Structures are given as C-alpha cells and as structure tokens.
Amino acid sequence: MTADLETRLRDALSRDGASSSDFDLNRDRPRPSTSLRGAAVLVAVRPDGRVLLTKRASHLSKHPGQIAFPGGKIDAGDADATAAALREAEEETGVPPQALNVLGALPTHVTVTGYKVTPIVAMLHWDGTFRPEPGEVAEIFEVPLAHLENRRNFRIEGRDWSGTTRYYYVVPWGPYYIWGATARILRGLAERLA
C-alpha cells in the first residue's frame, strides 16, 4: 500500500492547480491590505493512510483550540518552506525530519489573517511517540485519508464575522471539527486525488 499511496500522492502533487484562499467562498470580503507573510504546514501521511493533525492549545491568542497541521511562520533561518514545515513539525509534535519523505507541495493558501501558506506533503515513516509542545499543541491525532479524500464528507458552513457571514469548508471527524484553512487545504488535496 505504501508504494501505491506514495504514487497517488506524487501524481496528485504533479497536477496543475490554482492556489486557494479563505476568500474562495467569500469573494465579497476584502483581502488583507498588508503584504502576506510566509508560512508552511506539514501534511504528513502515514503509509497506512493516516494524516497527522493537531489541536491547538486553548490559551493561544490566535486560533485557540482549532484543528491545524503542524506548521507556522517561515523564519529567516529557514532555507525554504519545506525546512520551515519540517522544523515546525518537530517542534510541535516531536516528529524528526529524517522520519519524513517529502513528496512535494500543494499550491499555496492565503489566509484571512494575512499568511501565504505552503502545504508540504510528506510520507511519515515513524513509530515513535508524539510529543505535543505544551505551549502550542493540546493534542495530536490522525485522521484516515480515506475520510479526507471523500469530497462528500466536506460541507460549507458560515458564521457571523465582523458584521457579515463568512463561509468556509468543514470536514468533521469524530469529536474533531476541522474547518477553515485546514479544511480548505484538505479539500484541495481531495480534489487532486479524485
């Protein structure tokens, strides 16, 4: 299954596709007026098809309690988005970079908070114990890729935000409410795998 899944992911990453954004479903919302800051996230997939996700700590000032990929800002010391994603994943989850076989990147995703996020896709070959970084991560869990690549599991929801309704993708899994940029990136991967 490993070779087949890796081949499917490589094929999906090789397909042309446009970048995505939090504005895809909200074309009337103004985009960030400042320059976008670079960020990277790691979409780590195990050979058996489980995808690594985190639940952010509830005390954080930005996106508390939300489901996210391991990742963060691209620092000056990072060679590129891949280096940033691997560094952040190790810091947040304890996954060592040598346990990851990087396959490539999905198109960038622009967030409403002013980030241009590069999702780095990698195979995770590791049976170690996750170590959530207590300052940032409340929980680490995995979701079957089969659930995430089934586009019928996605829906569009909305909520009031700054005086208007903001729409976004969701792809719930058990007790986890996966939404926003994370769900949109996963939706993009599902579209490529279809």
C-alpha positions in Angstrom: 0.0 0.0 0.0 2.9 2.4 0.7 4.1 2.5 -2.9 0.6 2.9 -4.2 -0.3 5.7 -1.8 3.0 7.4 -2.4 2.5 7.2 -6.1 -1.1 8.6 -5.8 0.2 11.5 -3.7 3.0 12.2 -6.1 0.6 12.1 -9.1 -1.8 14.4 -7.2 1.0 16.9 -6.4 2.2 16.9 -10.1 -1.2 18.2 -11.3 -1.6 21.8 -12.2 -3.9 23.7 -9.9 -4.6 27.2 -8.7 -3.8 28.4 -5.2 -6.6 28.5 -2.7 -7.6 31.1 -0.1 -10.0 31.8 2.8 -11.7 34.1 0.2 -12.7 31.3 -2.2 -16.2 31.2 -0.7 -16.2 34.9 0.3 -15.4 36.8 -2.8 -17.0 40.0 -1.4 -14.7 40.1 1.6 -11.7 42.4 1.3 -8.3 40.7 1.1 -5.5 41.6 3.6 -4.2 45.1 2.8 -0.7 44.3 4.1 1.9 42.1 2.4 1.4 38.5 3.0 3.7 36.7 5.5 5.2 33.3 4.5 4.2 30.2 6.4 4.4 26.5 5.9 2.5 23.5 7.2 3.2 19.8 7.0 0.6 17.4 5.6 2.2 14.2 6.9 0.6 10.9 5.7 1.5 7.5 7.1 1.9 4.5 4.8 -1.4 3.1 6.1 -3.2 6.3 5.0 -3.5 8.3 8.3 -3.0 12.0 8.2 -1.4 13.9 11.1 -3.3 16.8 12.7 -3.0 18.8 15.9 -5.5 20.6 18.1 -4.1 24.0 19.1 -3.8 24.9 22.8 -6.8 26.7 24.2 -4.7 29.5 25.7 -3.3 30.8 22.4 -4.3 34.3 21.3 -4.6 33.2 17.7 -6.8 30.2 16.6 -7.2 28.7 20.1 -8.5 25.1 20.1 -8.6 24.9 16.3 -7.5 21.9 14.3 -4.4 22.5 12.3 -1.5 20.9 10.5 1.9 21.2 12.3 3.4 24.4 10.9 4.0 28.1 11.3 5.8 31.2 10.0 8.8 30.8 7.8 11.7 32.2 9.8 14.8 33.9 8.5 16.9 30.9 9.3 14.7 28.5 7.3 16.1 27.7 3.8 12.6 27.4 2.3 9.0 26.4 3.1 10.0 22.7 3.4 12.6 23.5 6.0 10.1 25.6 7.9 7.4 22.8 7.8 9.9 20.2 9.0 11.2 22.4 11.8 7.7 23.3 13.0 6.6 19.7 12.9 9.5 18.6 15.0 8.9 21.5 17.5 5.1 20.9 17.8 4.9 17.1 17.6 8.3 15.6 18.1 8.4 14.0 14.6 12.1 14.1 13.5 12.8 15.4 10.0 14.5 12.2 9.0 11.2 10.3 9.5 9.6 12.2 6.7 10.0 11.6 3.0 8.9 14.9 1.3 6.9 14.4 -1.8 6.2 18.0 -2.8 3.9 20.9 -2.1 0.3 21.7 -2.8 -0.5 25.2 -4.2 -0.3 28.0 -1.6 -3.2 29.0 0.5 -3.9 32.6 1.5 -5.5 33.1 4.9 -7.8 35.9 6.1 -5.1 36.7 8.7 -2.5 37.6 6.1 -0.4 34.5 5.6 0.6 32.8 2.4 0.8 29.1 3.5 2.7 26.5 1.6 1.4 23.0 2.4 4.3 20.5 2.3 3.2 16.8 1.7 5.4 14.0 3.1 5.2 10.3 3.9 5.6 9.7 7.6 7.7 6.6 8.4 7.9 6.7 12.2 6.6 4.7 15.1 7.9 7.0 17.8 5.8 8.7 20.5 4.3 12.1 19.6 5.4 14.9 22.0 2.9 17.8 21.8 4.6 21.2 22.5 2.6 22.3 25.5 2.8 26.0 24.7 1.1 25.4 21.3 -0.4 22.0 21.0 -3.1 20.4 23.2 -3.5 17.2 21.2 -2.0 15.2 18.3 -4.3 12.8 16.4 -4.6 11.2 13.0 -7.5 11.0 10.5 -7.9 8.4 7.8 -7.0 9.8 4.3 -10.0 7.8 3.0 -12.3 10.1 5.1 -10.5 13.3 4.0 -10.3 12.5 0.3 -14.1 11.7 0.1 -15.4 15.1 -1.1 -18.9 14.1 0.2 -17.5 14.5 3.8 -16.9 18.2 3.2 -19.6 20.8 3.6 -19.8 24.6 3.6 -20.9 26.4 6.8 -21.0 30.0 7.8 -20.9 32.2 10.8 -21.1 35.9 11.5 -17.8 37.6 11.5 -17.1 41.4 11.5 -20.7 42.1 10.6 -21.1 39.7 7.7 -21.4 36.0 7.2 -18.2 34.3 6.4 -18.3 30.9 4.7 -15.8 28.1 5.0 -15.3 24.4 4.4 -15.6 21.9 7.2 -14.8 18.1 7.3 -15.7 16.8 10.8 -14.0 13.6 12.1 -15.4 12.1 15.3 -15.1 14.8 18.0 -12.9 17.0 15.8 -14.3 20.0 13.9 -11.8 20.5 11.1 -12.6 23.8 9.4 -11.2 27.0 7.8 -7.8 26.9 6.1 -7.0 23.3 7.3 -10.3 22.0 5.7 -9.7 24.1 2.6 -6.2 22.7 2.1 -7.5 19.1 2.7 -10.3 19.8 0.2 -7.7 20.9 -2.4 -5.8 17.6 -1.8 -9.1 15.6 -2.1 -9.8 17.3 -5.4 -6.3 16.4 -6.7 -6.7 12.8 -5.6 -10.1 12.4 -7.2 
